């Protein structure tokens, strides 16, 4: 049961890298253990987390990051520290994308009251939200939360009994460079995640 899900998740995450983006970190280990969470059918002891960073020397590096770095260098000679922080934050927010994938989440944990929060549509997903960065943390970029499975609201109603061999939902959370995330949402085939869920 776990192997097809792990394979589908890995297949989707592998699409995050390309000529502009390198996989900088991958926290997933093949040594997966089932944990003893009494509230969900099946729970594993880890999530899938990867970070992708802009490849130095790539097209994106030259067209997006380098001009901002040149702007930052110019600002460093002056005393406008607020502008330096703003440009530095923009560089960080456009340089990385972090993705976390969870199985059998009890809720999406999205604060829909955050100003600017919008619903998004992703093929194969039941529910999706985009939350803009907090005004004090612009360097983090937007957060996208996507729920696969029978989500009818933010709280999931499991059909299978706790501690049974069933994966009813998969939740993907992506943070970072907004333009890159929007491209991934449109380009990646997300349907394999829905295809491995237990009916």
Secondary structure, 3 states (H helix, E strand, C coil): CHHHHHHHHHHHHHHHCCCCEEEEEECCCCCCCEECCCCCCCEECCCEEEEEEECCCCHHHHHHHHHHHHHHHHHHCCCCHHHHHHHHHHHHHHHEEEEEEEECCCECCCCCCCCCCEECCCCCCCEEEEECCCCCCHHHCEEEEEEECCCCCCECCCCCCCCCCCCCCEEEEEEECHHHHHHHHHHCCCHHHHHCCCC
